[in-house]
Amino acid sequence: SSAEKTGKICSDYTGTAGLVVSVDGSGSLTMNGGTITTDGMANAGNALKIGKGASVTFNGGAIRCDAKRSNRAVNVYGTFIMNGGSVLADRGSTEPYIAIIGNSGSTISIVGGTVEGPTAVTARNSNISICSGSFTGSVEVKKKSISGGTFSEEVKKEYCADGYTLTRQADGTYSVKET
């Protein structure tokens, strides 16, 4: 069916460290459209938390955190596979807003979509691979984990997989492509 996949999941939680959607245990979620957002929350929180042993496949839609206190759009302890859609962390003035954070032992695979934030991705202790996508904001990942994509900021050359190089484009962005 070609029905549009829309809808919005949000929260009016007034405490701190809230979660809008939490996938835990051996749970799984496939998202093809719609929006998960921290809009409406009073304080810090995560739009989507993926617990150890859990997995999320993100094919389309939006996952968003607004600028309150140390919000994260996607907080990964389990497995996050991003095939499309957008993950956005709004810019704040002093707090570290992160679009995708990978915690120790997590697995992250980004093969498409748009990731934007002051910090787009921070996953130095994750099993991460970035094959494609558009990234606005800083990116910190393991060595040899990027084999494609467009980046608003220069990424360290050591992040490029063997056989891939970082090139500055005419418009000031950077791309990682096969050598």
MDAnalysis code that builds the backbone (N, CA, C; Angstrom):
import MDAnalysis as mda
import numpy as np

u = mda.Universe.empty(537, n_residues=179, atom_resindex=np.repeat(np.arange(179), 3), trajectory=True)
u.add_TopologyAttr("name", ["N", "CA", "C"] * 179)
u.add_TopologyAttr("resid", np.arange(1, 180))
u.add_TopologyAttr("resname", ["SER", "SER", "ALA", "GLU", "LYS", "THR", "GLY", "LYS", "ILE", "CYS", "SER", "ASP", "TYR", "THR", "GLY", "THR", "ALA", "GLY", "LEU", "VAL", "VAL", "SER", "VAL", "ASP", "GLY", "SER", "GLY", "SER", "LEU", "THR", "MET", "ASN", "GLY", "GLY", "THR", "ILE", "THR", "THR", "ASP", "GLY", "MET", "ALA", "ASN", "ALA", "GLY", "ASN", "ALA", "LEU", "LYS", "ILE", "GLY", "LYS", "GLY", "ALA", "SER", "VAL", "THR", "PHE", "ASN", "GLY", "GLY", "ALA", "ILE", "ARG", "CYS", "ASP", "ALA", "LYS", "ARG", "SER", "ASN", "ARG", "ALA", "VAL", "ASN", "VAL", "TYR", "GLY", "THR", "PHE", "ILE", "MET", "ASN", "GLY", "GLY", "SER", "VAL", "LEU", "ALA", "ASP", "ARG", "GLY", "SER", "THR", "GLU", "PRO", "TYR", "ILE", "ALA", "ILE", "ILE", "GLY", "ASN", "SER", "GLY", "SER", "THR", "ILE", "SER", "ILE", "VAL", "GLY", "GLY", "THR", "VAL", "GLU", "GLY", "PRO", "THR", "ALA", "VAL", "THR", "ALA", "ARG", "ASN", "SER", "ASN", "ILE", "SER", "ILE", "CYS", "SER", "GLY", "SER", "PHE", "THR", "GLY", "SER", "VAL", "GLU", "VAL", "LYS", "LYS", "LYS", "SER", "ILE", "SER", "GLY", "GLY", "THR", "PHE", "SER", "GLU", "GLU", "VAL", "LYS", "LYS", "GLU", "TYR", "CYS", "ALA", "ASP", "GLY", "TYR", "THR", "LEU", "THR", "ARG", "GLN", "ALA", "ASP", "GLY", "THR", "TYR", "SER", "VAL", "LYS", "GLU", "THR"])
u.atoms.positions = np.array([
    [0.834, -1.178, 0.000],
    [0.000, 0.000, 0.000],
    [0.876, 1.237, 0.000],
    [0.412, 2.294, -0.604],
    [1.187, 3.526, -0.668],
    [0.680, 4.550, 0.348],
    [-0.013, 4.104, 1.355],
    [-0.538, 5.011, 2.372],
    [0.619, 5.717, 3.071],
    [0.468, 7.003, 3.304],
    [1.498, 7.785, 3.965],
    [1.595, 7.364, 5.425],
    [2.825, 7.226, 5.890],
    [3.070, 6.812, 7.267],
    [3.371, 8.055, 8.086],
    [2.381, 8.540, 8.829],
    [2.542, 9.769, 9.589],
    [2.150, 9.514, 11.037],
    [2.243, 10.539, 11.819],
    [1.907, 10.451, 13.228],
    [3.048, 10.998, 14.045],
    [2.768, 11.260, 15.315],
    [3.779, 11.852, 16.174],
    [3.686, 11.222, 17.550],
    [4.817, 10.785, 18.062],
    [4.905, 10.286, 19.430],
    [5.730, 11.308, 20.200],
    [5.145, 11.868, 21.258],
    [5.827, 12.877, 22.068],
    [5.461, 12.657, 23.529],
    [5.950, 13.529, 24.408],
    [5.718, 13.352, 25.834],
    [5.569, 14.706, 26.509],
    [4.774, 14.740, 27.583],
    [4.690, 15.952, 28.391],
    [5.314, 15.705, 29.770],
    [6.266, 14.759, 29.823],
    [6.953, 14.402, 31.053],
    [7.655, 15.626, 31.639],
    [7.481, 15.859, 32.959],
    [8.065, 17.047, 33.577],
    [9.282, 16.756, 34.442],
    [9.645, 15.482, 34.617],
    [10.840, 15.141, 35.386],
    [12.096, 15.294, 34.553],
    [13.201, 14.718, 35.046],
    [14.447, 14.754, 34.288],
    [14.744, 13.355, 33.759],
    [15.595, 13.285, 32.747],
    [16.043, 12.032, 32.139],
    [14.883, 11.179, 31.635],
    [13.914, 11.803, 31.002],
    [12.768, 11.083, 30.470],
    [13.070, 10.380, 29.162],
    [12.210, 9.442, 28.807],
    [12.314, 8.707, 27.554],
    [10.973, 8.802, 26.841],
    [10.995, 9.120, 25.565],
    [9.745, 9.138, 24.810],
    [9.438, 7.713, 24.357],
    [10.399, 7.045, 23.712],
    [10.254, 5.649, 23.308],
    [11.486, 4.892, 23.776],
    [11.257, 3.767, 24.464],
    [12.351, 2.921, 24.928],
    [12.100, 1.502, 24.426],
    [13.061, 0.966, 23.680],
    [12.978, -0.411, 23.192],
    [13.998, -1.192, 24.014],
    [13.529, -2.168, 24.795],
    [14.408, -2.855, 25.733],
    [14.304, -4.374, 25.606],
    [15.124, -5.072, 26.401],
    [15.122, -6.532, 26.409],
    [15.478, -7.052, 25.034],
    [14.700, -7.984, 24.529],
    [14.934, -8.503, 23.179],
    [13.951, -7.874, 22.193],
    [13.431, -6.708, 22.552],
    [12.451, -6.022, 21.722],
    [13.032, -5.466, 20.449],
    [12.152, -5.228, 19.476],
    [12.579, -4.618, 18.221],
    [11.497, -3.664, 17.742],
    [11.927, -2.684, 16.980],
    [11.036, -1.689, 16.415],
    [11.498, -1.402, 14.997],
    [10.553, -1.352, 14.055],
    [10.836, -0.897, 12.697],
    [10.022, 0.361, 12.481],
    [10.696, 1.442, 12.113],
    [10.032, 2.732, 11.917],
    [10.118, 3.103, 10.443],
    [8.955, 3.259, 9.802],
    [8.889, 3.592, 8.385],
    [8.420, 5.015, 8.126],
    [7.967, 5.724, 9.147],
    [7.491, 7.086, 8.992],
    [7.034, 7.627, 10.319],
    [6.532, 8.856, 10.302],
    [6.093, 9.497, 11.538],
    [7.239, 10.174, 12.248],
    [6.971, 10.627, 13.482],
    [7.960, 11.388, 14.246],
    [7.963, 10.942, 15.703],
    [9.152, 10.777, 16.248],
    [9.356, 10.604, 17.687],
    [10.127, 11.835, 18.122],
    [9.612, 12.565, 19.125],
    [10.245, 13.830, 19.496],
    [10.171, 14.094, 21.000],
    [11.152, 14.829, 21.511],
    [11.126, 15.255, 22.917],
    [10.360, 16.561, 23.085],
    [9.826, 17.114, 22.006],
    [9.010, 18.333, 22.128],
    [7.934, 18.098, 23.176],
    [7.787, 19.033, 24.077],
    [6.785, 18.912, 25.125],
    [7.358, 18.467, 26.452],
    [8.543, 17.864, 26.439],
    [9.179, 17.463, 27.701],
    [9.767, 18.696, 28.370],
    [9.729, 18.731, 29.686],
    [10.198, 19.902, 30.412],
    [11.720, 19.934, 30.560],
    [12.361, 18.760, 30.629],
    [13.792, 18.703, 30.905],
    [14.484, 17.711, 29.979],
    [15.652, 17.258, 30.403],
    [16.485, 16.377, 29.587],
    [15.814, 15.046, 29.315],
    [16.163, 14.477, 28.176],
    [15.634, 13.166, 27.859],
    [16.102, 12.658, 26.515],
    [15.627, 11.491, 26.172],
    [15.940, 10.849, 24.902],
    [14.641, 10.676, 24.122],
    [14.692, 10.968, 22.831],
    [13.529, 10.677, 21.994],
    [13.403, 9.165, 21.833],
    [14.524, 8.481, 21.580],
    [14.533, 7.037, 21.394],
    [15.735, 6.442, 22.109],
    [15.466, 5.510, 23.029],
    [16.552, 4.770, 23.702],
    [16.438, 3.321, 23.276],
    [17.572, 2.742, 22.861],
    [17.619, 1.346, 22.447],
    [18.482, 0.609, 23.458],
    [17.862, -0.233, 24.283],
    [18.567, -0.952, 25.338],
    [19.400, -2.102, 24.802],
    [20.293, -2.615, 25.663],
    [21.122, -3.771, 25.306],
    [20.219, -4.932, 24.904],
    [20.549, -5.586, 23.807],
    [19.766, -6.716, 23.330],
    [18.597, -6.330, 22.440],
    [18.255, -5.054, 22.393],
    [17.132, -4.565, 21.584],
    [17.646, -4.015, 20.258],
    [16.734, -3.894, 19.277],
    [17.147, -3.366, 17.976],
    [16.065, -2.482, 17.377],
    [16.527, -1.493, 16.610],
    [15.630, -0.601, 15.881],
    [16.133, -0.497, 14.450],
    [15.206, -0.685, 13.505],
    [15.486, -0.442, 12.090],
    [14.703, 0.808, 11.709],
    [15.417, 1.830, 11.289],
    [14.832, 3.136, 10.986],
    [14.893, 3.349, 9.471],
    [13.737, 3.228, 8.824],
    [13.659, 3.348, 7.370],
    [13.184, 4.709, 6.898],
    [12.465, 5.436, 7.737],
    [11.947, 6.729, 7.345],
    [11.231, 7.403, 8.485],
    [10.975, 8.693, 8.305],
    [10.359, 9.481, 9.359],
    [11.398, 10.377, 9.993],
    [11.134, 10.788, 11.235],
    [12.035, 11.697, 11.944],
    [12.108, 11.319, 13.413],
    [13.315, 11.412, 13.957],
    [13.544, 11.275, 15.396],
    [14.243, 12.561, 15.798],
    [13.653, 13.273, 16.764],
    [14.108, 14.626, 17.042],
    [14.153, 14.919, 18.540],
    [15.206, 15.623, 18.961],
    [15.216, 16.153, 20.330],
    [15.394, 17.659, 20.250],
    [14.648, 18.355, 21.085],
    [14.751, 19.806, 21.112],
    [15.782, 20.220, 22.156],
    [16.144, 21.483, 22.127],
    [17.229, 21.985, 22.965],
    [16.735, 22.338, 24.363],
    [16.829, 21.383, 25.262],
    [16.506, 21.663, 26.667],
    [17.757, 21.428, 27.495],
    [17.944, 20.213, 28.051],
    [19.147, 19.932, 28.837],
    [19.718, 18.578, 28.426],
    [20.847, 18.602, 27.732],
    [21.578, 17.389, 27.365],
    [20.706, 16.333, 26.695],
    [19.835, 16.748, 25.823],
    [18.969, 15.799, 25.127],
    [19.725, 15.018, 24.060],
    [19.268, 13.789, 23.824],
    [19.776, 12.945, 22.757],
    [18.574, 12.508, 21.928],
    [18.730, 12.520, 20.612],
    [17.647, 12.032, 19.766],
    [17.615, 10.503, 19.822],
    [18.764, 9.845, 19.578],
    [18.842, 8.385, 19.611],
    [20.000, 7.987, 20.519],
    [19.696, 7.259, 21.592],
    [20.688, 6.809, 22.565],
    [20.773, 5.280, 22.452],
    [21.900, 4.779, 21.911],
    [22.005, 3.375, 21.520],
    [22.878, 2.574, 22.483],
    [22.274, 1.535, 23.066],
    [22.995, 0.528, 23.845],
    [22.937, -0.811, 23.108],
    [21.927, -1.000, 22.256],
    [21.719, -2.226, 21.489],
    [22.145, -2.028, 20.051],
    [21.196, -2.224, 19.098],
    [21.488, -2.130, 17.665],
    [20.574, -1.110, 17.002],
    [21.180, -0.211, 16.217],
    [20.436, 0.805, 15.468],
    [20.869, 0.734, 14.013],
    [19.913, 0.442, 13.130],
    [20.175, 0.392, 11.695],
    [19.384, 1.520, 11.058],
    [20.096, 2.461, 10.435],
    [19.456, 3.622, 9.828],
    [19.573, 3.510, 8.317],
    [18.424, 3.278, 7.657],
    [18.375, 3.177, 6.203],
    [17.885, 4.456, 5.547],
    [17.239, 5.327, 6.297],
    [16.696, 6.572, 5.763],
    [16.101, 7.392, 6.872],
    [15.392, 8.451, 6.496],
    [14.787, 9.329, 7.490],
    [15.767, 10.362, 7.993],
    [15.372, 11.057, 9.061],
    [16.241, 12.086, 9.634],
    [16.269, 11.986, 11.151],
    [17.462, 12.212, 11.690],
    [17.676, 12.283, 13.132],
    [18.235, 13.676, 13.398],
    [17.540, 14.431, 14.251],
    [17.898, 15.830, 14.471],
    [17.987, 16.154, 15.957],
    [19.087, 16.775, 16.335],
    [19.239, 17.341, 17.680],
    [19.333, 18.853, 17.508],
    [18.335, 19.578, 18.014],
    [18.350, 21.033, 17.905],
    [19.569, 21.605, 18.610],
    [20.000, 22.745, 18.140],
    [21.151, 23.423, 18.751],
    [20.713, 24.175, 19.996],
    [21.509, 24.029, 21.059],
    [21.295, 24.796, 22.276],
    [22.489, 25.701, 22.465],
    [22.553, 26.403, 23.577],
    [23.661, 27.332, 23.774],
    [24.826, 26.718, 24.539],
    [24.555, 25.918, 25.556],
    [25.662, 25.428, 26.383],
    [25.685, 23.914, 26.566],
    [24.591, 23.235, 26.373],
    [24.525, 21.792, 26.638],
    [24.954, 20.981, 25.413],
    [25.423, 19.748, 25.615],
    [25.845, 18.903, 24.490],
    [24.669, 18.133, 23.878],
    [24.048, 18.696, 22.861],
    [22.928, 18.037, 22.197],
    [23.472, 17.096, 21.144],
    [23.056, 15.835, 21.201],
    [23.613, 14.791, 20.348],
    [22.487, 14.131, 19.564],
    [22.684, 14.003, 18.244],
    [21.686, 13.325, 17.420],
    [21.738, 11.818, 17.668],
    [22.902, 11.183, 17.486],
    [23.044, 9.741, 17.721],
    [24.250, 9.512, 18.622],
    [24.015, 8.855, 19.764],
    [25.109, 8.494, 20.662],
    [25.140, 6.975, 20.785],
    [26.311, 6.421, 20.524],
    [26.514, 4.985, 20.656],
    [27.301, 4.695, 21.909],
    [26.753, 3.883, 22.775],
    [27.418, 3.525, 24.019],
    [28.253, 2.270, 23.826],
    [29.142, 1.997, 24.753],
    [30.040, 0.853, 24.668],
    [29.269, -0.439, 24.410],
    [29.701, -1.194, 23.394],
    [29.069, -2.464, 23.075],
    [27.897, -2.375, 22.122],
    [27.495, -1.158, 21.738],
    [26.366, -1.014, 20.819],
    [26.807, -1.238, 19.373],
    [25.822, -1.459, 18.496],
    [26.079, -1.629, 17.067],
    [25.238, -0.610, 16.319],
    [25.891, 0.167, 15.453],
    [25.213, 1.201, 14.672],
    [25.620, 1.041, 13.215],
    [24.622, 0.994, 12.334],
    [24.865, 0.926, 10.893],
    [24.052, 2.026, 10.229],
    [24.741, 2.966, 9.566],
    [24.058, 4.061, 8.883],
    [24.317, 3.905, 7.392],
    [23.255, 3.604, 6.658],
    [23.379, 3.394, 5.216],
    [22.563, 4.414, 4.420],
    [21.968, 5.385, 5.084],
    [21.236, 6.439, 4.413],
    [20.568, 7.348, 5.400],
    [20.050, 8.457, 4.897],
    [19.335, 9.390, 5.744],
    [20.154, 10.625, 6.065],
    [19.584, 11.440, 6.960],
    [20.175, 12.711, 7.352],
    [20.317, 12.737, 8.869],
    [21.500, 13.116, 9.341],
    [21.765, 13.231, 10.776],
    [22.295, 14.633, 11.026],
    [21.656, 15.355, 11.971],
    [22.039, 16.740, 12.198],
    [22.003, 17.094, 13.672],
    [23.024, 17.821, 14.111],
    [23.071, 18.320, 15.474],
    [24.380, 19.028, 15.701],
    [24.507, 19.674, 16.827],
    [25.832, 20.175, 17.175],
    [26.826, 18.999, 17.118],
    [26.388, 17.847, 17.682],
    [27.107, 16.594, 17.504],
    [26.167, 15.686, 16.723],
    [26.558, 15.329, 15.504],
    [25.727, 14.449, 14.685],
    [25.824, 13.015, 15.209],
    [27.052, 12.523, 15.360],
    [27.273, 11.154, 15.834],
    [28.476, 11.141, 16.758],
    [28.333, 10.510, 17.912],
    [29.467, 10.209, 18.756],
    [29.350, 8.746, 19.159],
    [30.299, 7.935, 18.678],
    [30.208, 6.491, 18.884],
    [31.605, 5.864, 18.819],
    [32.506, 6.363, 19.620],
    [33.891, 5.868, 19.586],
    [34.027, 4.472, 20.180],
    [33.069, 4.050, 21.013],
    [33.146, 2.721, 21.636],
    [32.076, 1.777, 21.109],
    [31.537, 2.088, 19.942],
    [30.498, 1.273, 19.317],
    [31.078, 0.514, 18.137],
    [30.391, -0.561, 17.765],
    [30.663, -1.233, 16.500],
    [29.856, -0.453, 15.473],
    [30.484, 0.517, 14.812],
    [29.749, 1.426, 13.926],
    [30.284, 1.360, 12.507],
    [29.348, 1.473, 11.563],
    [29.738, 1.637, 10.168],
    [28.834, 2.695, 9.549],
    [29.462, 3.633, 8.845],
    [28.740, 4.673, 8.109],
    [29.072, 4.450, 6.644],
    [28.063, 4.055, 5.866],
    [28.252, 3.753, 4.445],
    [27.750, 4.871, 3.545],
    [26.822, 5.673, 4.042],
    [26.229, 6.742, 3.250],
    [25.442, 7.638, 4.197],
    [24.895, 8.711, 3.658],
    [24.092, 9.623, 4.454],
    [24.678, 11.018, 4.444],
    [23.935, 11.939, 5.027],
    [24.337, 13.337, 5.123],
    [24.433, 13.705, 6.598],
    [25.568, 14.286, 7.007],
    [25.844, 14.564, 8.409],
    [26.192, 16.037, 8.595],
    [25.412, 16.721, 9.444],
    [25.688, 18.104, 9.801],
    [26.047, 18.117, 11.273],
    [27.237, 18.630, 11.604],
    [27.728, 18.632, 12.976],
    [28.924, 17.711, 13.098],
    [29.485, 17.649, 14.284],
    [30.694, 16.851, 14.478],
    [30.384, 15.349, 14.462],
    [31.373, 14.582, 14.023],
    [31.266, 13.131, 13.961],
    [32.514, 12.547, 14.612],
    [32.313, 11.704, 15.629],
    [33.414, 11.014, 16.301],
    [33.090, 9.533, 16.332],
    [33.884, 8.739, 15.609],
    [33.646, 7.305, 15.509],
    [34.966, 6.553, 15.613],
    [34.902, 5.237, 15.556],
    [36.099, 4.399, 15.575],
    [36.898, 4.555, 14.288],
    [38.161, 4.195, 14.358],
    [39.009, 4.174, 13.173],
    [38.419, 3.223, 12.136],
    [38.570, 3.600, 10.877],
    [38.208, 2.767, 9.723],
    [36.727, 2.396, 9.667],
    [35.836, 3.285, 10.123],
    [34.409, 2.945, 10.167],
    [33.547, 3.704, 9.157],
    [34.141, 4.634, 8.379],
    [33.360, 5.406, 7.411],
    [33.762, 5.012, 5.994],
    [32.763, 4.598, 5.198],
    [33.025, 4.240, 3.803],
    [32.074, 4.974, 2.853],
    [31.584, 6.112, 3.279],
    [30.723, 6.927, 2.431],
    [29.995, 7.972, 3.233],
    [29.427, 8.946, 2.539],
    [28.665, 9.989, 3.200],
    [29.179, 11.375, 2.877],
    [28.347, 12.361, 3.238],
    [28.688, 13.769, 3.084],
    [28.656, 14.400, 4.471],
    [29.655, 15.208, 4.785],
    [29.839, 15.743, 6.128],
    [30.031, 17.256, 6.078],
    [29.370, 17.971, 7.002],
    [29.499, 19.431, 7.052],
    [30.839, 19.846, 7.643],
    [31.412, 18.981, 8.466],
    [32.701, 19.264, 9.109],
    [33.694, 18.179, 8.728],
    [34.958, 18.560, 8.697],
    [35.997, 17.590, 8.363],
    [36.048, 16.484, 9.419],
    [36.058, 15.236, 8.982],
    [36.229, 14.111, 9.897],
    [37.688, 13.675, 9.840],
    [38.146, 13.057, 10.898],
    [39.540, 12.604, 10.930],
    [39.769, 11.556, 9.852],
    [40.900, 11.668, 9.166],
    [41.225, 10.721, 8.093],
    [41.272, 9.282, 8.611],
    [41.637, 9.110, 9.875],
    [41.719, 7.763, 10.463],
    [40.341, 7.099, 10.587],
    [39.262, 7.892, 10.494],
    [37.913, 7.325, 10.549],
    [37.528, 6.641, 9.235],
    [38.234, 6.987, 8.137],
    [37.915, 6.421, 6.828],
    [38.372, 4.968, 6.748],
    [37.506, 4.119, 6.188],
    [37.835, 2.708, 6.007],
    [38.987, 2.579, 5.013],
    [39.672, 1.453, 5.061],
    [40.742, 1.194, 4.105],
    [40.194, 1.315, 2.687],
    [40.926, 2.033, 1.831],
    [40.505, 2.203, 0.453],
    [39.560, 3.371, 0.235],
    [39.315, 4.184, 1.273],
    [38.419, 5.339, 1.173],
    [39.165, 6.592, 1.604],
    [38.837, 7.718, 0.957],
    [39.494, 8.977, 1.295],
    [38.463, 10.074, 1.546],
    [38.888, 11.056, 2.315],
    [38.083, 12.239, 2.631],
    [38.482, 13.340, 1.655],
    [37.492, 13.965, 1.012],
    [37.750, 15.014, 0.036],
    [36.879, 16.210, 0.357],
    [37.490, 17.408, 0.298],
    [36.713, 18.635, 0.471],
    [36.069, 18.993, -0.860],
    [34.761, 19.260, -0.815],
    [34.005, 19.606, -2.017],
    [34.022, 21.123, -2.240],
    [33.640, 21.554, -3.430],
    [33.618, 22.972, -3.784],
    [32.714, 23.776, -2.865],
    [31.627, 23.146, -2.360],
    [30.679, 23.864, -1.497],
    [31.115, 23.913, -0.032],
    [32.315, 23.374, 0.279],
    [32.839, 23.422, 1.644],
    [32.519, 22.190, 2.476],
    [31.685, 21.294, 1.949],
    [31.409, 20.048, 2.662],
    [32.509, 19.044, 2.353],
    [32.451, 17.917, 3.021],
    [33.444, 16.849, 2.830],
    [32.705, 15.576, 2.434],
    [33.351, 14.770, 1.604],
    [32.766, 13.482, 1.255],
    [33.806, 12.396, 1.435],
    [33.327, 11.208, 1.762],
    [34.183, 10.032, 1.866],
    [33.784, 9.114, 0.715],
    [34.776, 8.797, -0.129],
    [34.522, 7.969, -1.298],
    [35.647, 6.964, -1.469],
    [35.331, 5.926, -2.230],
    [36.320, 4.900, -2.525],
    [37.486, 5.530, -3.300],
    [38.686, 5.138, -2.930],
    [39.887, 5.693, -3.563],
    [40.043, 5.187, -4.973],
])
